[in-house]
Amino acid sequence: HTVGKCNVNTVAKDGESPLFTAAKSGYSDLCRLLLDSGADSDFVLPTNQHTPLITAASNDFEDVIKVLLKVSMIRCLFSIAAVSAIMLAEGVSSFTRIQGLG
């Protein structure tokens, strides 16, 4: 994803994405802007396997945590909706699917 001519997921020489750097620095408004522009909230820093959310939490940046959690929750709800739609298309109820797991 790009903003103007900038790719919001470009990784710097230190291995950080713009969203990771913004989260690490406590810039919630910048995090929101980057996410709205398509930044990858699941980016993992290669050196320590931290995501922007883990980094924000470890630095107690509550506003950044809220922004990142909102995106994660929305993504999760879309995933649940997609799975439910697939199960409906297959003619399998959630209850039947759960019973089959036991």
C-alpha positions as CSV (number, residue, x, y, z in Angstrom):
1,H,0.0,0.0,0.0
2,T,1.2,3.4,-0.8
3,V,0.6,7.0,0.3
4,G,1.6,9.2,-2.6
5,K,4.8,7.6,-3.7
6,C,5.6,6.1,-0.2
7,N,5.0,2.4,0.6
8,V,3.7,2.3,4.2
9,N,5.1,-1.2,4.6
10,T,8.7,-0.4,3.6
11,V,11.2,-1.8,6.1
12,A,14.1,0.4,7.2
13,K,17.7,-0.8,7.5
14,D,17.1,-1.4,11.2
15,G,14.3,-3.9,10.3
16,E,11.4,-1.7,11.5
17,S,8.3,-0.8,9.5
18,P,6.9,2.7,9.8
19,L,4.0,1.3,11.9
20,F,6.4,-0.5,14.2
21,T,8.5,2.7,14.7
22,A,5.3,4.8,15.4
23,A,4.0,2.2,17.9
24,K,7.4,2.0,19.6
25,S,7.4,5.8,19.9
26,G,3.9,6.1,21.2
27,Y,2.4,8.0,18.2
28,S,-1.2,6.8,18.2
29,D,-2.4,9.3,15.5
30,L,0.5,8.3,13.2
31,C,-0.4,4.6,13.8
32,R,-4.0,5.3,12.9
33,L,-2.9,7.1,9.7
34,L,-0.6,4.3,8.7
35,L,-3.2,1.7,9.4
36,D,-5.8,3.6,7.4
37,S,-3.3,3.7,4.6
38,G,-2.8,-0.1,4.6
39,A,0.1,-0.6,7.0
40,D,0.5,-4.2,8.1
41,S,-0.4,-4.5,11.8
42,D,0.9,-8.0,11.9
43,F,4.5,-7.0,11.0
44,V,7.0,-8.9,13.1
45,L,10.4,-7.4,13.9
46,P,13.0,-10.1,12.8
47,T,15.4,-9.4,15.7
48,N,13.0,-10.1,18.6
49,Q,9.7,-11.3,16.9
50,H,7.8,-8.4,18.4
51,T,4.8,-6.9,16.7
52,P,3.7,-3.2,16.9
53,L,1.1,-4.3,19.5
54,I,3.7,-6.1,21.7
55,T,6.0,-3.1,21.5
56,A,3.3,-0.6,22.4
57,A,2.2,-2.8,25.3
58,S,5.8,-3.2,26.6
59,N,6.1,0.6,26.6
60,D,2.7,1.2,28.2
61,F,1.4,3.3,25.3
62,E,-2.3,2.9,26.0
63,D,-3.5,5.0,23.1
64,V,-1.4,3.1,20.6
65,I,-2.6,-0.2,22.1
66,K,-6.2,0.9,21.7
67,V,-5.7,1.8,18.0
68,L,-3.9,-1.5,17.3
69,L,-6.4,-3.6,19.2
70,K,-9.3,-2.0,17.3
71,V,-7.7,-3.1,14.0
72,S,-7.1,-6.6,15.3
73,M,-10.7,-6.9,16.6
74,I,-12.1,-5.8,13.3
75,R,-9.9,-8.2,11.4
76,C,-11.0,-11.0,13.8
77,L,-14.7,-10.2,13.3
78,F,-14.2,-10.3,9.5
79,S,-12.5,-13.7,9.8
80,I,-15.3,-15.1,12.0
81,A,-17.9,-13.8,9.5
82,A,-16.0,-15.3,6.6
83,V,-15.8,-18.7,8.3
84,S,-19.5,-18.6,9.2
85,A,-20.4,-17.7,5.6
86,I,-18.3,-20.7,4.3
87,M,-20.0,-23.0,6.8
88,L,-23.4,-21.7,5.7
89,A,-22.5,-22.2,2.1
90,E,-21.5,-25.8,2.9
91,G,-24.8,-26.3,4.8
92,V,-23.0,-27.0,8.1
93,S,-24.2,-25.3,11.2
94,S,-21.7,-24.1,13.8
95,F,-23.3,-26.4,16.3
96,T,-22.7,-29.4,14.0
97,R,-19.2,-28.3,13.4
98,I,-18.4,-28.0,17.1
99,Q,-20.0,-31.4,17.8
100,G,-17.7,-32.9,15.3
101,L,-14.7,-31.6,17.2
102,G,-15.4,-33.6,20.3
